[in-house]
Amino acid sequence: MLKVGVVGATGYAGEEIIKILIRHKEVKITELSAVIDKEEPIASIFPALKGKIDLICKKPNPAEMAKNIELVFLALPHKVSMEVAPAFLAAKKCVIDLSADYRLNADTYKTWYGAEHKDKGNIPAAVYGLPELFYDRIKKAKLIANPGCYPTSVILGIAPALKEGLIDTGYIIADSKSGVTGAGRKPDLALSFSEVNENLKCYKANEHQHKPEITKILSEVAGKDIDVVFTPHLIPMNRGILSTIYLRLNKKTDTKAVIDMYKNFYKGKPFIRISDEGKLPQVKDVTFTNFCNIGMKVTGSTLIVVSCIDNLTKGAAGQAVQNMNIIAGFAETEGLV
């Protein structure tokens, strides 16, 4: 059994990781920690876990935690993981980081996250944990930069068309809508019920911190620098992301041909589902699962792609466990639905 720990166990993603791991056949959770007022059983914090796990959630102590684990999930806010990860890496433990702290180079990180990176030395070793594109790299990794939720939906929706040279790289528009849990479990007036309910708002139009992550990975897929116009929206639901992506075709084709191309590109990828012609995915098809559902339609010279994920599973905790499964040599789907 692989001994694992979760740092940040009381956040939305941390809670989701625990729920996945307690049904995992090859894993034993041996350590849980979070910034809490007092140490107490995790089942007292989350009553839904009563009878399923009896571990105490402790205050963070990476050096002590590292003695009792082989792999750790860092379900921490941006700017915090880079202060915690070095202790686990120095102890030769595998680290899967759900924050943005190891997704970008230090200069880009400072520009978009407004902070000097405190662990620049480990950035080059980090592997971007999108299994559908980087499976072989993930297998050998000791530090995983788990992708952001928006980037997961956008990159998976665009990558096949980009790789196959089907689209104009100078015209890529991604319109994404996310549930409120994407912002994490924190007090914030803008995320309160009365502000979100019966409302829809655009925010950080083409300046969201996930934009450089999207452009970095898609530029690697394309083999040249590209730009993406990325506009996120907050919608009044708990979880889920729907990205509608507008792409300009550079050759004549039809919807069926594009669907066939996407199915071939993602052949053997267990968590990608391509919709049949005439059908487009919706959020409720993927909530509480690790699937990314992708549908498309060709209209004139435009390819419209709709990509749906659950932001807490495929967009965070589920993808983190998927990466763990690949690293440890388990079935990629173990523990995941």
N, C-alpha and C positions, 0 to 999 in steps of 0.2 A: 504493500500500500504506500502510495506517495503521501508524505506528510506535508500539509500546506497550511499557510497562515493568511489571514486577511487583515491588512491595516486600513482603517477607515471603515470598519465593519458596520457602523450605524448609519451610513449614508444610503441613498437609494441604490447605487451600484453595489456597495458592500453587502447590503441585505440580499440583493438579487444573487450575488455570487454564492453566499451561504446557502440559499434555497436550492441552487443548482448542485452544489457540491454534496449536500446531504443525500442526494439520490444517485451520486456518482459511485460506481462499483469499484473504482481503482484508487480512491482518494480517502484520506482521513484528515479532517480539519483538526489541527492540534493547537493552534494559536489564533486568537482574535484580539484586536486592539482598536481603540478609538479615543479621541479626545472627549472624555466624559467626566462628570462630576465625581462619580464613585464607581469603583469596579463592581460589576454585578453580572449575573447570568445573562447571556444573550437572549434567552427565552423570556426574561423579565422585560427586556427592552422591546422585543418583538414577540408578543404572546402567541402569534401564529406558529412559532418554532417550538413551543412547549411539547415535550415528549419526543422531539426529533433531534435535539442537540442540547447538551448540558454544560457546554463550556462557559467559563467566565470571560467576559469581555474586559480586558485590562487596559490600563493607560499605556500609551506607546513606550516601548523600550526595545528598539531594534536589536541591540546587542544580545539581550536575553532571549528575545523571540527567535533569533537566528539559530540558537542552540537546539531548537525543537522542531525545525521545519527543513524541508528541502527546496520548497518553492513558495514565493510569497506574491500575493496580489496587493498592489498599492491602489486602493480605491480612494484616492486623496485629491484635494483641489490642486489646480495648477499652482505652481510656485512652492508647493509643499513637498511633493515627491522627490525633487532633486536634493532635498535636505535629508531624506530618509533612505533612498535607494543605495547610496554609497556604502552604508554599513552592511547591508545584505550582500552586495556584490563583493565587498572585501572578504566576507565570510564564505564566498564561493556558492552562494545560493542563487537560484534562478529567480529573476524579477520580471513580473508582468505589470507594467505601469499603465493605469487607465487615465492618467492626466496627460497634458500636452507637453510635459517637461522634456521628453526625449524624441519628439516627432520632428523637430526643426533644428537647424544649426543655431549656434549661440547668438549670432547677429540677428537673424530673422526672428528668433524667439524674443530677444530684447525689444525689437521694433513692435511686435504684435502683442506681447504680454506685459510690456513695460517694466521688465525686471532683468537684472544681470543674472545670467545663468551661473549657478553655484557648483555645477558638476560637469564642466565642459569636457573633462577627460573621458567620461563614459559615453558621451553623445555618439561618437563614431561607431561604437559597438552595438548601438541600439538597432534592432530590426523592426521595420514597420509591420505590424501584425495584421495584415489583411490576407488571410489564408488563400483566397481565390486568386491572388496575384503573386504572393511571395511564399508559397508553401515550403519550398526547398530551403530558403534562407531561415525561415522560422524553425525548422527542424534542428538547426545547429545553434540557435540563439541562446544566450544567457540573459539578455535584456531585451524585452519586448516593449515597443512603444505601441500600445493598443490604440487603434484609430479612434478618432472622434466620431460621434453619431452622424452628424450631417455629412462629413466626408465619406463615411461608409456608404450611405445611400447614393450620394452623387457619383463617387468614383466607380462603384459597381455598375451604375446605370450608363456611364459614358465609356468605360474602358474598352469594351469590344469594338464599338464603332470607331474609336480612335486608333486602336491597334491595327484594325483592318484597313485603315486609310479611307474610310467611308465618308468622313465629314471634313468640313472646312475648319481648321484649327483656330481660325480667327473669329469664329462666331459660336460661342458656347455660353448658354444662359441657363442657370439653375435656380429655380424658384422652389424653396423648401419650406415646409410647415411642420412644426414640432409641438408635441405636448409639453406640459409645464415641468415634468420631472427632468427634462433635459437640462434645466438650470441648476439641478442639485437640490439637496435638502438644506435650505438656509432661509432665514427670515429676510424678506424683501418685499416692500410695499408693492412693487410692480408685479409680483407673483402671487399676491394675495387673491383670495376667491373673488372679492368684489371688483377687483381690477381685471381679472382674466375672464370671469364668467360672462357669457353673451357678448364676447368681444373678439376681435381679430386684429392683430397689429403687425406691421412690418418693423423690423429693428436692425440696426447696424447694416444698412443696405450697402452691399459690396465692400464692407469694411469689417466684417465679422472675423474673429480670430481664427476660424477654421478655413478661411480663404487660402492662406499660404500653404496649408497642408494639402488642400485639394489641388492647387496648381503644381505643387512639388511632385506629387505622385503621378498626376496625369501628364506632366512634362516628361517624367521618366518613361511612362507607357508610350508616349508619342515619339520619344527620342529627340525632342527639341522643346524649347521654352514655349509655353502656351499660357493664355490667361483665361479665366472663367469669371463671368459676371455672376456673382452668388448673392442671392437675397433671401434671408431667413425671415420666417414669420412665426409668431406665437399664437397657438389656437387653444381654445378652452377644452382640453382633454388631458388626461393624466399622462398617457404614454403613446408613443408612435411618431413616426416621421413619414411624410409623403413628399417626395421631390419630383417636380415636373420639370423636365429638362428639354430645352429647345436647341436643336442642332441643325445646321445647314448642310445638306448633302452635296457632295462634289461629284456624284455620279448618279445616273438614273437607276432607280430600284423601286421595289414595292414592299409593303408591310410583311408579306410572307417570307420574302428573301431575307429581310433583316431579322425576323424571328428565328429563322433557320440558322443564320450566322451566330446569333446570340446563344442559341442552344448548343451549337457546336463549340463555341468559345468556353462555355461553362460546363461542358460535358464532364461528368465525374465529380463535380463540385456539389456536395450534398445539401448545402443550404441556399442554393440559388434555384428559384422556380421562375420559369419564363411563361408568361401568359399566352394563351392561344390567340390567334387573330380575331379581332373584334372585341376583345376583352382587355380591361385594364385593372391593375390591382388596387386594393383599398386597404386602409390601415387595419381594419378589423380582421383581415386575412392573416396578419402576421403578429398581432399582439400576443405577448407571453410565449413567443417562439424565437428561434434563432435564424429564421428564414429571411431572405431578401427576395421579395417578389418584384419582377420586372416585366412591364408591358410596354408596347410601342405601337406607333401608328405613323405611316408615311403619308404626308399630305403635301402634294406638289414637291417643292424642293426642300421641305422641312421634315425632319425626323423628330417626333415627340416621344420622349421616353418617360415613363412613370415608374419610379422606384420606391418601394415601401419597406420599412423595417420597424421593429420595436426598438426605440432608442436605449432601453435599459438592457436588452438582451443582445441582439446582433450589433447594436450600437454601443455596447459597453460590456456588461458582465458575461453574456453568452459568448461573445467573440473572444473575451479573455480566456474563458474555459476551453473554447475551441483551440486557441493557441497553446494552452497547457497540454491538451490532448496530443497535439502534433509533436510538441517537444518531448513528451514522455513516451511517445510511441503507442499511445492508446488509440482505440477507434476514434476517429475525428468527431463522431456524433455522440460519444458516450456522455451521458448525463444531460444531453440537450434535446429539445423538442422543436 
